[in-house]
Amino acid sequence: MMTAFEPIDPISLLKPRRKITGISAILLPLLADDSVDWKGFDAHVARTFDAGLSPAINMDTGYGNLIDDQTRLTALQRTQSIADGRDYVAGSFVGDGPGAAFNDTAYCKAIDQIQSHAGTPIFFQSYGLAHGSDDQIVANYQTLANHCDSFYAFELGTVFAPFGNIYSLSVYEQLMGIPKCRGAKHSSLSRELEWQRLILRDRVRPDFKVFTGNDLAIDMVMYGSDYLLGLSTFAPDAFALRDAYWEQGSSAFYELNDLLQYLGAFAFRAPVPAYKHNAAMFLKLLGQIETDRTFPGSPIRADSDRDVLAKIAADLQACMRTSPSAASIA
């Protein structure tokens, strides 16, 4: 069992020409009256599938902590229809408060709902699930594993949500020991902590997916991370092309990654949750959704952000036009 970690040499972790698994969180767009823009949602899910990424719905990017049960259910129904048998992920969110007991009943209800629509659940942390002793946290996940076919875990730093918790390496190793746990999203914004998990994964369970949630370091894919990002909702086609460049060993990876990281640094500045407003602005500028409104209760950005996002969008589109196609360098 892992309890400590030796110094890390990041260069030794580089994994060139690796096929990257990308999961992209789906923005829930709104109309002028703040009702859901289901047409825009459907098109966004379809574009993500068509790019070769797996959509993740009802995540933070989809206001998973703010939407009601009917909206959550409708998103599942529509995604299942668009998926047509392809894999997708859906967030399982259970709201509680500090000191709350583990609400396995609510999580199991969400599991049933997601699996009945052919999705794979990813468990958002809650105070009851993610806090307590290491043994209790692992036991909580084992309880959920007994109720589902497969799942993804999720570590979340408190910069994103007050109920978040970054687990000890001992807990992480025990999660890898649960066969039904296919991987875990890591959102600490720390390269060091993510590198530790990658080394541990390579030693203990190579098929386990470490999904970076670090929108400020999307090049973690170079070291063996896969990704489940909110940033990729801005441009799933650009992320898919970047991933193809890495697999094929093309130098075009770096310029495209730099532009996407510039977008991430801008959109995920404090307050971080306002990135969803930037995502709506960006997709509206591209003509892919009708408005750039955000869900009531979600923080907003200044109007001046649109000018910066328009320049980034133009630079990104120019880069994709002039870079070699994935097919041409295969």
C-alpha positions in Angstrom: 0.0 0.0 0.0 1.3 3.4 -1.0 1.9 5.8 1.9 4.7 8.1 0.6 6.3 9.1 -2.6 9.8 9.5 -4.0 10.9 12.6 -6.0 9.4 12.6 -9.5 11.2 13.0 -12.8 8.5 14.3 -15.1 10.6 13.6 -18.2 10.6 9.9 -17.4 6.8 9.9 -17.5 6.4 11.2 -21.0 4.4 8.8 -23.2 4.8 9.8 -26.8 2.5 8.4 -29.6 -0.1 7.3 -27.0 -3.8 7.1 -27.9 -5.6 9.6 -25.7 -9.1 9.0 -24.3 -11.1 12.2 -24.2 -14.3 12.8 -22.3 -15.8 16.2 -22.8 -18.2 17.8 -20.3 -21.3 19.2 -22.1 -22.5 22.8 -21.5 -26.2 23.1 -20.9 -27.2 26.1 -23.1 -30.2 28.4 -22.3 -32.7 30.4 -24.3 -33.5 34.0 -23.7 -36.2 33.1 -21.2 -33.7 30.9 -19.3 -35.4 27.7 -20.4 -33.0 25.0 -21.7 -32.0 25.3 -25.4 -32.5 21.6 -26.1 -31.8 22.0 -29.8 -28.4 23.6 -29.0 -27.8 20.8 -26.4 -28.5 18.1 -28.9 -26.2 19.6 -31.5 -23.4 20.0 -29.0 -23.7 16.4 -27.9 -23.7 15.2 -31.5 -20.6 17.4 -32.4 -18.8 15.9 -29.4 -19.6 12.3 -30.5 -18.7 13.1 -34.1 -15.3 14.5 -33.0 -14.5 11.2 -31.4 -14.9 12.3 -27.8 -17.3 10.8 -25.2 -19.8 13.4 -23.8 -20.2 13.8 -20.1 -23.6 15.3 -19.2 -25.0 16.7 -16.0 -21.5 17.6 -14.8 -20.5 20.9 -13.4 -20.4 22.3 -16.9 -24.0 21.2 -17.3 -25.0 22.8 -14.0 -25.4 19.4 -12.4 -25.6 20.9 -8.9 -28.3 23.4 -10.0 -30.7 21.7 -12.4 -33.9 19.9 -11.3 -34.7 16.2 -11.6 -36.7 16.6 -14.8 -33.9 18.5 -16.6 -31.4 15.9 -15.5 -33.7 13.1 -16.8 -34.4 14.9 -20.1 -30.6 15.3 -20.7 -30.2 11.6 -20.2 -33.0 10.7 -22.5 -31.8 13.0 -25.3 -28.2 11.9 -24.9 -29.1 8.2 -25.1 -31.0 8.8 -28.3 -28.1 10.7 -29.9 -25.5 8.2 -28.6 -27.1 5.3 -30.5 -25.1 2.8 -28.6 -21.9 4.9 -28.1 -20.5 5.4 -24.7 -21.2 8.4 -22.6 -20.8 9.5 -19.0 -23.3 11.2 -16.7 -22.7 12.9 -13.3 -24.3 11.6 -10.2 -24.7 14.5 -7.8 -26.0 14.3 -4.3 -26.3 17.5 -2.3 -25.7 17.5 1.4 -23.9 19.6 4.1 -20.9 19.4 6.4 -21.1 16.4 8.7 -23.8 14.7 6.7 -24.0 10.9 6.6 -23.3 9.0 3.4 -26.5 9.0 1.4 -26.1 5.8 -0.5 -29.8 5.7 -1.3 -29.6 8.9 -3.3 -26.5 7.8 -5.1 -28.1 4.4 -6.0 -31.2 6.2 -7.3 -28.9 8.2 -9.6 -27.0 5.1 -10.7 -30.3 3.4 -11.7 -31.4 6.4 -13.6 -28.1 6.8 -15.5 -27.7 3.1 -16.3 -31.3 2.8 -17.4 -30.3 5.3 -20.1 -27.1 3.4 -21.1 -24.7 5.9 -19.4 -21.8 5.3 -17.1 -22.1 7.1 -13.8 -19.3 9.3 -12.4 -19.8 10.0 -8.7 -19.6 13.7 -7.7 -18.2 14.0 -4.2 -20.4 15.0 -1.3 -19.6 15.5 2.3 -21.0 12.1 3.2 -19.2 10.2 0.4 -15.8 11.9 0.4 -15.1 12.8 4.1 -14.4 10.7 7.1 -11.6 8.1 7.6 -9.8 6.6 4.7 -11.4 3.2 5.4 -14.9 4.7 5.5 -14.4 6.5 2.2 -13.3 3.3 0.5 -16.2 1.4 2.0 -18.6 4.1 0.6 -17.3 3.5 -2.9 -17.5 -0.3 -2.5 -21.1 0.1 -1.5 -21.8 2.0 -4.7 -19.8 -0.5 -6.7 -22.0 -3.3 -5.5 -25.0 -1.4 -7.0 -23.6 -0.7 -10.5 -22.1 -2.2 -13.6 -19.1 0.2 -13.7 -18.3 3.7 -12.6 -15.8 6.5 -12.5 -14.6 8.2 -9.3 -13.9 11.9 -8.9 -11.5 13.9 -6.8 -12.3 17.6 -6.5 -10.3 20.4 -4.9 -12.1 22.8 -2.6 -11.3 25.6 -5.1 -14.1 24.1 -7.2 -16.5 23.1 -4.4 -16.5 23.2 -0.6 -17.5 19.4 -0.4 -14.4 18.4 -2.5 -11.6 16.3 -1.1 -8.3 15.1 -2.7 -7.8 11.6 -1.4 -4.6 10.1 0.1 -2.6 7.8 -2.1 -3.8 4.9 0.1 -7.4 5.7 -0.8 -6.5 6.1 -4.4 -4.8 2.8 -4.6 -7.8 1.1 -2.9 -10.1 2.7 -5.5 -8.0 1.1 -8.2 -8.5 -2.2 -6.4 -12.3 -2.0 -7.0 -12.7 -3.8 -10.4 -15.9 -1.8 -11.3 -14.0 1.5 -10.9 -12.8 2.2 -14.5 -10.9 5.3 -13.6 -11.1 8.6 -11.7 -11.1 12.3 -12.6 -8.4 14.3 -10.7 -9.1 18.0 -10.2 -6.6 19.2 -7.7 -4.9 21.6 -10.3 -1.6 20.1 -9.0 0.7 18.5 -11.5 2.7 16.8 -8.7 -0.4 15.1 -7.2 -1.5 13.9 -10.7 2.0 12.6 -11.5 1.9 10.6 -8.3 -1.4 9.0 -9.4 0.0 8.2 -12.8 3.1 6.4 -11.4 0.8 4.5 -8.9 -1.5 3.6 -11.8 1.3 2.3 -13.9 2.6 0.1 -11.0 -0.8 -1.2 -9.8 -3.4 -1.2 -12.5 -2.3 0.0 -16.0 -5.8 -0.2 -17.4 -7.1 2.3 -14.9 -7.8 5.7 -16.4 -6.5 8.9 -14.7 -8.6 11.6 -16.2 -7.0 15.0 -15.7 -9.5 17.7 -14.7 -6.7 20.3 -14.7 -7.9 22.9 -17.2 -4.7 24.9 -16.5 -2.4 22.0 -17.5 -4.1 20.2 -20.4 -0.7 18.9 -21.5 -0.9 16.3 -18.7 -2.0 14.0 -21.5 1.7 13.9 -22.5 2.5 12.1 -19.3 -0.2 9.4 -19.5 -3.3 11.2 -18.2 -6.5 11.0 -20.2 -9.0 13.8 -19.7 -12.5 14.8 -18.6 -12.5 18.6 -19.0 -14.9 21.5 -19.0 -12.5 23.3 -21.3 -13.0 20.8 -24.2 -16.7 21.9 -24.3 -15.5 25.0 -26.1 -14.0 23.1 -29.0 -14.3 19.3 -29.0 -13.1 19.1 -32.6 -9.9 21.0 -31.7 -9.2 18.7 -28.8 -9.8 15.6 -30.9 -7.3 16.9 -33.6 -4.7 17.8 -30.9 -5.1 14.2 -29.5 -4.6 12.7 -33.0 -1.4 14.8 -33.4 0.0 13.4 -30.2 -0.8 9.8 -31.2 0.9 10.3 -34.6 3.9 12.1 -33.3 3.2 15.4 -35.1 4.8 18.6 -34.0 1.5 20.3 -34.8 0.3 19.0 -31.4 2.2 21.8 -29.6 0.8 24.9 -31.4 -2.7 23.6 -31.1 -2.2 22.7 -27.5 -0.8 26.1 -26.8 -3.8 27.8 -28.2 -6.2 25.6 -26.2 -4.2 26.2 -23.1 -4.4 30.0 -23.6 -8.2 29.6 -23.8 -8.1 27.5 -20.6 -6.0 30.1 -18.7 -8.4 32.8 -19.7 -11.6 31.0 -19.1 -10.6 29.3 -15.9 -9.3 32.3 -14.1 -10.9 33.3 -10.8 -13.7 32.9 -10.1 -13.3 29.5 -11.7 -17.0 28.6 -11.9 -17.6 31.5 -14.3 -15.9 29.5 -17.0 -19.4 28.3 -17.9 -20.3 31.8 -18.9 -17.2 32.0 -21.1 -18.1 28.7 -22.7 -21.6 30.0 -23.5 -20.0 33.2 -25.0 -17.6 31.1 -27.1 -20.2 28.8 -28.5 -22.5 31.7 -29.2 -19.7 33.5 -31.1 -19.4 30.3 -33.2 -23.1 30.3 -33.9 -23.6 27.0 -32.2 -26.1 28.1 -29.5 -28.7 30.9 -29.4 -27.6 32.8 -26.3 -24.7 33.1 -23.9 -26.9 33.2 -20.9 -25.9 31.1 -17.8 -28.0 29.1 -15.5 -29.5 31.3 -12.7 -27.2 31.2 -9.7 -24.0 30.7 -11.7 -21.4 33.4 -11.8 -20.9 35.6 -14.9 -18.1 37.3 -16.7 -17.7 40.9 -18.0 -19.1 41.7 -21.4 -15.5 42.6 -22.5 -14.6 38.9 -22.4 -16.4 38.4 -25.7 -13.7 40.4 -27.5 -10.9 38.2 -26.1 -12.8 35.0 -26.8 -13.5 36.1 -30.4 -9.8 36.6 -31.0 -9.0 33.2 -29.5 -11.7 31.6 -31.6 -10.3 33.1 -34.8 -6.8 32.1 -34.0 -7.9 28.6 -33.2 -9.9 28.2 -36.4 -6.9 29.6 -38.4 -4.6 27.1 -36.7 -6.9 24.2 -37.5 -7.2 25.3 -41.2 -3.4 25.6 -41.7 -2.3 22.6 -39.7 -2.0 19.2 -41.4 -5.2 17.1 -41.1 -5.0 14.0 -38.9 -5.5 11.9 -42.0 -2.6 13.4 -43.9 -0.1 12.5 -41.2 -1.5 9.1 -40.3 
